[in-house]
Amino acid sequence: MCCLKMAKTTPPVEVIFSVDQTYELMFCLEEPTSDKSKLEPEHLAQDDVESTKLELLRLALARNLAMAIVKEGTFET
């Protein structure tokens, strides 16, 4: 995933997604992670790895969002 590569780059070099695209990706990321209470015990170790990947992806998206806001010039609420 390009977002995971971006999370590992220090400092970030370019905006990958626009502000709107980043918000959409963040929203889509939260949908499948909202049902974590249904996991069975044997999936907990795998869940730790997946949780780490999701946190890296969230970090990459947050960095991209900040850069996109600066690049696009304005932030409307």
WOLIN-V124924 format. One record per residue. N is the residue number from 0. RES is the residue in three letters. OMEGA is omega in degrees with one decimal (NA if undefined). D_CENTER is the distance of its C-alpha to the mean C-alpha in whole Angstrom. Layout:
# WOLIN-V124924
n-><N	N>
res-><RES	RES>
omega-><OMEGA	OMEGA>
d_center-><D_CENTER	D_CENTER>
This chain:
# WOLIN-V124924
n-><0	1	2	3	4	5	6	7	8	9	10	11	12	13	14	15	16	17	18	19	20	21	22	23	24	25	26	27	28	29	30	31	32	33	34	35	36	37	38	39	40	41	42	43	44	45	46	47	48	49	50	51	52	53	54	55	56	57	58	59	60	61	62	63	64	65	66	67	68	69	70	71	72	73	74	75	76>
res-><MET	CYS	CYS	LEU	LYS	MET	ALA	LYS	THR	THR	PRO	PRO	VAL	GLU	VAL	ILE	PHE	SER	VAL	ASP	GLN	THR	TYR	GLU	LEU	MET	PHE	CYS	LEU	GLU	GLU	PRO	THR	SER	ASP	LYS	SER	LYS	LEU	GLU	PRO	GLU	HIS	LEU	ALA	GLN	ASP	ASP	VAL	GLU	SER	THR	LYS	LEU	GLU	LEU	LEU	ARG	LEU	ALA	LEU	ALA	ARG	ASN	LEU	ALA	MET	ALA	ILE	VAL	LYS	GLU	GLY	THR	PHE	GLU	THR>
omega-><-179.4	180.0	178.5	176.1	-179.8	-179.9	-178.2	-178.8	178.3	-13.6	178.2	-172.9	-177.7	175.2	-179.3	-177.4	175.0	178.5	-179.2	179.2	-179.6	177.0	-179.8	178.1	178.9	178.5	-179.9	179.3	-177.8	-178.8	-177.8	-178.1	-178.5	179.7	-176.5	-179.0	-177.7	-177.7	177.3	-174.7	-178.3	179.6	-175.3	179.3	177.5	179.5	178.0	178.4	179.4	178.7	177.8	178.1	179.6	178.0	176.1	178.6	176.9	178.7	179.4	179.2	178.1	177.2	179.6	180.0	179.2	179.9	-179.9	178.2	179.1	-177.5	-178.8	171.0	-178.2	175.8	179.6	178.6	NA>
d_center-><11	11	7	8	11	10	9	12	14	16	17	14	17	16	14	12	11	13	13	14	11	8	10	10	7	6	9	10	7	9	12	13	12	15	17	17	21	22	22	25	26	26	22	21	21	19	17	16	15	13	12	11	9	7	7	7	3	3	5	5	4	6	9	9	10	12	14	14	16	18	19	19	22	21	19	21	20>
